[in-house]
Amino acid sequence: MAHAGETWEEAREKILAALEQALDGGYRGLKIVHGYGSMTGSSVIGPRATAYLRHLADEVGGRYAGDRRNRGASVIWLNQ
């Protein structure tokens, strides 16, 4: 999700497409790098992405977690 000027709607579509691929591919998890605002001091996509990822994790029966090594990334663990 490295924000390259995308709107929130574009980023949301990318997240949803990646989740669908992960589910179809039988992956154990999906990591989304959404950033945390290191360049500007505030993240445009990060807060909305984390809220959306939490919602999606609940929706698919998975588990949301922040990446312990990168505060600008989140993981949805898929319980398949």
N, C-alpha and C positions, 0 to 999 in steps of 0.2 A: 504494500500500500504506500510505498514511499511517495509522499505527497508531492506531486509535480504540477501543482496548479489545478488538480481535479476539484470538481465541486463535491459536496457531500454525497449527492445522488450518484455520481460516477464511482466514488469510493465504495458506497454501499453495494452497488451492483457488482463490483469486483470482489467484495467480500463474499457475497452470496454465490457468485459463480465458483469461487475457490472452494467454498464449503460443499457445494454440489459435487465438484470434482473429487474432493476428499471422501465424501460418502460413497460415491459411485466406485471409486478406486479401492475401497476397503481400508483406507488409512486409519491409523490409530489416533491421529491428531492433526490439527491444522494450526500453523503459526502464522499470524498476521503481524507484519511490521508496519506500524501506523505512525511511529514517531512520537516525540514528546515535546517538541518545540525547542530543541537545542540551539537552533539558529536565531529564532525570534524571541524566545522566552515564553511563548505560548503555542500550544499545538492547535491547529485548525481541525484536524481529523481525529486525533487521539481520543479525546473524551467521548465523542459520539461513537467512534469505533468500539471502544471498550463497552459502552452501554449496549450497543447492538450485538456485540459478540456474546455478552452475558445472556441476552435475550435468545439468541440463536442456540446457544449451548442448552438452555432449558428446553427449547422447542424440539431439539433433536435427541434429548435424553443424554446429553454429554455433560462436561464439566468445564467451566471457565477457569483459567489461571493466568495471572500475569507471568511473563517470562522472568525468571529469577536473575538472568544474566543481562537482560536488556530491558530497561524500563520503558522503551518505546515499542515493545512487542507484547502480544498476548497470544495465548494458546487455547484452543478448544480441544479438549480430550474427548474423543468419540468412543462411546461404549458399545462396541459392536461385537 
